[in-house]
Amino acid sequence: MSRRSHLARLRQQSPLILPSVLSCDFSDMRGEVERLEAAGVQALHLDVMDGNFVPNITYGMPIVAAFRKLTQLPLDVHLMIENPERYIRQFYEAGADIITVHEEATGIDTANVLQEIKDMGCGAGVTINPDIPVERVLPFVDTADLILIMSVNAGFGGQTFNPVALEKLEALRKVGPPELLLEVDGGVNLETVQACTEAGADLLVIGSAIFNQSDYGAAIDQLYRSAQVST
């Protein structure tokens, strides 16, 4: 399956929970992937932090490449780094299926960065932190494949959900085309997941609410039940 063809499948199956592997046990990556696949997950979310754009350092291309060897699941790679345009080719070669950049971090025109990602055959995403107004990503609703709304400040896991993300999701759902994937990341758990889907989120990035549980399958099933949009 081509990398961009993964996008159509993700759209068809939304809302989808994407485990954030930042919270996984890196001493047993193979075992963690096997447990997640057994739990029925459809994609993995990987957070790359540089200690510059955000005050934390995680991992880079080698870890993305390692996950690529362990699974055929789509890899949704979120670059929390300065000047991400310098590195998108390397993350593509490492195996990313979707590459998302921060609008406030690109050193050149963001539209050009998104087009370069698409030209390589990857899904192209753009994201903003909670304190950045949604207007900053409105110019990309027709060019990006995915818009990620951060519901916490990028850089650390385990933060409290910021409800400003719901307003941004609702605004984007109203103006974006039906094929635009909306993703939310940060503080998504049993208490907040339904509000996210009701606001229009297609992809729900979840870390602690999965990896802090002994049974990933049961945790994910419970999250999906909580995510159901009320009628």
N, C-alpha and C positions, 0 to 999 in steps of 0.2 A: 504494500500500500504506500503511495506517495505521501510525502509529509503534508502537503496541503489537503490531500483527501481526508486526512484525520479531522480537519475542521468541519466538514460536512457531517461526519459521524457524531462529533461532539454537539453540533447544533441539533441534530435529530434526537439526541438522548437527553438534552437538558431538561430540568436542572441536574447537574452532575457534581458530585463531591470529588475534589482533587486533593488527595493527601499531600501536605507540605512535608517533604522528606527532611527538612531541616530538623524536625523533631524526632527523627528515627534513630535507631541504634547503629551508628556507623561502624561499629566493630563486627556487625553481622548484616551487612547490606544485602547479601543474597537471601538470607532468611527473612529480612524485612520485606523485600520485594515479593517473595513467595507468599508471605502472609497477606500482603495487600492484594495480590492477584487472586488468591483464594477467597478473599472477601468481596471480590467482584468489582474492584475499582477499574475505571476506564482510562485514566491518565494520571500522571504524577506531576507535581509542581516542585520546581527546584529554584531556590532563592540564592542568588549570587550577590555577595556584598564585598565591597572593596576597602572598607575602613576609611574612605574618603567622602564619597557622597553620603554614606551612612556611617555611624560610629561603631561599626562592627565588621568583622571579617569572617567569611564562611568558607567557601570553596570556589574553585574555578573550573576550567575545562576538563582536567583529569577526572573529577568526580562525575561530571555530566557524561563523559565517555564511559566511565565505569557503570553507571546506571544503564547506558545504552547497551552495553554488553549483557546486562542481566535481564532485560525485558524488551518486549516489542511494543509496550504501551507508549502512547504519545508522551513526549517530555515537554512540558510547559515551563520554559526557562525565563525567569524574571531577573533582569539585570538591574540591580540597585548599585550602579557604578557610574562614575563620571565619564563623559565622552564614550558612551557605549558603542558608537559607530566604529571605534577603533578595533573592536573585538567581535563583532557579530559574525564575521567569516570564521573565526576560530570556534565559536560556539556552534555554528552550523556544522562544521566539520566534526565536532565532538558528538553530534547526534541530536541537537535540539530540533524539535518539530515546530514549536512556537517560540518566538523570541519577543519579549516585551521590554521596552525601554521607558525610562522616565522622561516625560516631556521637559521637565525642568533640568535634566542632566545632559541632554544632547548638546554637543558643541556646534552643530550645524543645523540646518533646517530639518525639523522632525519629519516632515513629509518625505524628504529625500531618504532619511534613514529607514522609514517604513517601506518605501518602495524598494530599497536595496535588499531588505529582508525578504520581501515578496519575490523579488527577482531570483533569489537563491533557491526559492521553492519552499520557504518556511511560512508559517502563519506569522503575521506581523501584528504586534500589540503595542499599545501606548498606555501609560499609567501616570497617575498623579497622587501626591500625598494629601492627607486630609485638609491641610491649610491652603492648598492650591485650588482656586475656583474652577468649577466644571467648565467654564468658558474656554479654558486653556486646551481642552481636548475636543471641543465641538468642531473645530475645523477638520478633524480626522474621522468623523463618523462614517464618511463614505469611502475612505481609503484604508483605514485599519480593519483588520479582521477581528480584532479583539480590543476592548478597552477595559483595563483593570482599575477598579476604584479601591484605593487603600482605605481601610477603615481603622487603621492605626498608623502611626508614623513608621515608615520603613526603617528596618534596622535590627529589630529584636522581636522574638516571639513572646507570646503570653501576655500581650497588652490588652487593655479594655477596649471593646468595640466603640467606635465613635459614630453616632447616628447620622452625622452629616453625610456619610456614605449613602444612606438611603435616599436622601434628597437628590444626590448626584445620579444614582441609578435610575430613579424615576424620570429625571430630566433627559437622560440619554435614551431611555426606552421610548420616550415620546418622539424624539427627533431622529433617532438612528434607524437605518434600514432593518428589516426583519432578520437578515443574515448576520448582523453585527452581534458578536458574542460579548456579553457583559459579565465581567468577573469581579468578585469581591474577595479581599484578603485582609485578615486581621481580626482576631476576637470573634470569629464565627464559631458558634457552639450551639448547644441545644436551646439556649435562651434567645439567640439572635438569628438563627438560620431561617426561620419562617419569614421574618421581616425582610430578609434579603431577597428571597424568592418572590415575595409579594411586590417588592420594589422593582423587580425585573431582572434579577441576577440569573444568569445561565450556569455559571461555573462558580463553585463555592470552595475556596481554598481553606482547608482545615488542618491544623496541626495537633495541638495539645489535646483536643477533644477526641482524637483518634488514638494517638500514640501513648497517651497516659492511661489507656484502658488495656486490660489483659486480652480481651477478645475484640480484635479489629472488626470482624464481621458484624458482631452484635452492635458495636458502637456506630458503625456506618449505617446499619439498618435503622437504628433509632434516630440518627440524624436525618435520614431520608424521610422517616415518618413525621418528624418535626418540621421538615421543610415544605410539607404539602401546603399549597396555597388554599386558604379558606374560601368557601363559596357562599 
